[in-house]
Amino acid sequence: RDRLSSRRMTRVFSLLLTLLLFAATAAAVDADGPYVLRNAAGKLEAWSVVVTAEDARKQVSATAVGAKLVIPATGSFPAFDITLRAPAENAADTVSAGAKEPLFVVADTHGEFEILAGMLMKQRVVDERLRWSFGRGRLVVLGDVFDRGPNQVQILWLLYELEAQARKAGGAVYMVPGNHETMVLRGDLRYLN
């Protein structure tokens, strides 16, 4: 009798777990992007992939410099807007900052958006809406934003938007390529996730 009861309990537990996982999967909506690129006519397009329980679809929309794009919420962090800018000039090889200006250095985020956003909020580099709140401070990212974690695109867009917001406030965001960025730019994709 105990063995039969144990089997039934295992089956009921398995069934409940399966139903919970199915419900969570059916309710989940995941997104990838946006990716901004030029089409065959040279015009900018924003590409996103929206994944639901039923399918995955690519969404393409025309965009332009000055347009706002919404970067979807990630985990407990809110969605945020970015404003597309014209391509920047090449960055200077050296930069300087005053000795009294705040400095925050981070490295090896590897697609872990929630960890990075939480750290930036705790250090008051950004506010609860992920907007620059570091004044004339400097945020330095020592590479390895790519690979391994699930939210590389969100990190890149956050840094992109923070760079513009920091500049307006008299601060700055600097990104030094790490070995993962260097490898990808050279076409070496052996670590690419």
ChimeraX attribute file (.defattr): number of C-alpha atoms within 10 A of each C-alpha:
attribute: neighborCount
match mode: 1-to-1
recipient: residues
	/A:1	6
	/A:2	7
	/A:3	8
	/A:4	9
	/A:5	10
	/A:6	11
	/A:7	12
	/A:8	12
	/A:9	12
	/A:10	12
	/A:11	12
	/A:12	12
	/A:13	12
	/A:14	12
	/A:15	12
	/A:16	12
	/A:17	12
	/A:18	12
	/A:19	12
	/A:20	12
	/A:21	12
	/A:22	13
	/A:23	12
	/A:24	12
	/A:25	14
	/A:26	12
	/A:27	11
	/A:28	12
	/A:29	12
	/A:30	15
	/A:31	18
	/A:32	18
	/A:33	20
	/A:34	22
	/A:35	13
	/A:36	18
	/A:37	14
	/A:38	13
	/A:39	11
	/A:40	7
	/A:41	6
	/A:42	8
	/A:43	11
	/A:44	16
	/A:45	18
	/A:46	18
	/A:47	18
	/A:48	17
	/A:49	16
	/A:50	16
	/A:51	15
	/A:52	15
	/A:53	14
	/A:54	8
	/A:55	7
	/A:56	13
	/A:57	12
	/A:58	12
	/A:59	13
	/A:60	14
	/A:61	11
	/A:62	14
	/A:63	18
	/A:64	16
	/A:65	11
	/A:66	11
	/A:67	12
	/A:68	14
	/A:69	16
	/A:70	13
	/A:71	19
	/A:72	17
	/A:73	13
	/A:74	16
	/A:75	9
	/A:76	8
	/A:77	15
	/A:78	13
	/A:79	14
	/A:80	19
	/A:81	18
	/A:82	19
	/A:83	15
	/A:84	17
	/A:85	14
	/A:86	8
	/A:87	7
	/A:88	6
	/A:89	6
	/A:90	6
	/A:91	9
	/A:92	6
	/A:93	5
	/A:94	5
	/A:95	7
	/A:96	6
	/A:97	13
	/A:98	10
	/A:99	7
	/A:100	8
	/A:101	12
	/A:102	15
	/A:103	17
	/A:104	15
	/A:105	12
	/A:106	14
	/A:107	15
	/A:108	16
	/A:109	22
	/A:110	20
	/A:111	22
	/A:112	19
	/A:113	23
	/A:114	17
	/A:115	11
	/A:116	17
	/A:117	20
	/A:118	16
	/A:119	14
	/A:120	21
	/A:121	18
	/A:122	12
	/A:123	13
	/A:124	16
	/A:125	23
	/A:126	19
	/A:127	15
	/A:128	15
	/A:129	12
	/A:130	21
	/A:131	17
	/A:132	24
	/A:133	20
	/A:134	24
	/A:135	19
	/A:136	19
	/A:137	23
	/A:138	24
	/A:139	23
	/A:140	16
	/A:141	20
	/A:142	17
	/A:143	20
	/A:144	21
	/A:145	26
	/A:146	25
	/A:147	20
	/A:148	15
	/A:149	13
	/A:150	14
	/A:151	20
	/A:152	22
	/A:153	18
	/A:154	23
	/A:155	20
	/A:156	15
	/A:157	21
	/A:158	19
	/A:159	18
	/A:160	16
	/A:161	21
	/A:162	23
	/A:163	19
	/A:164	18
	/A:165	20
	/A:166	22
	/A:167	16
	/A:168	13
	/A:169	14
	/A:170	12
	/A:171	23
	/A:172	21
	/A:173	20
	/A:174	16
	/A:175	18
	/A:176	12
	/A:177	15
	/A:178	16
	/A:179	14
	/A:180	21
	/A:181	19
	/A:182	13
	/A:183	15
	/A:184	15
	/A:185	11
	/A:186	9
	/A:187	9
	/A:188	12
	/A:189	13
	/A:190	9
	/A:191	11
	/A:192	12
	/A:193	12
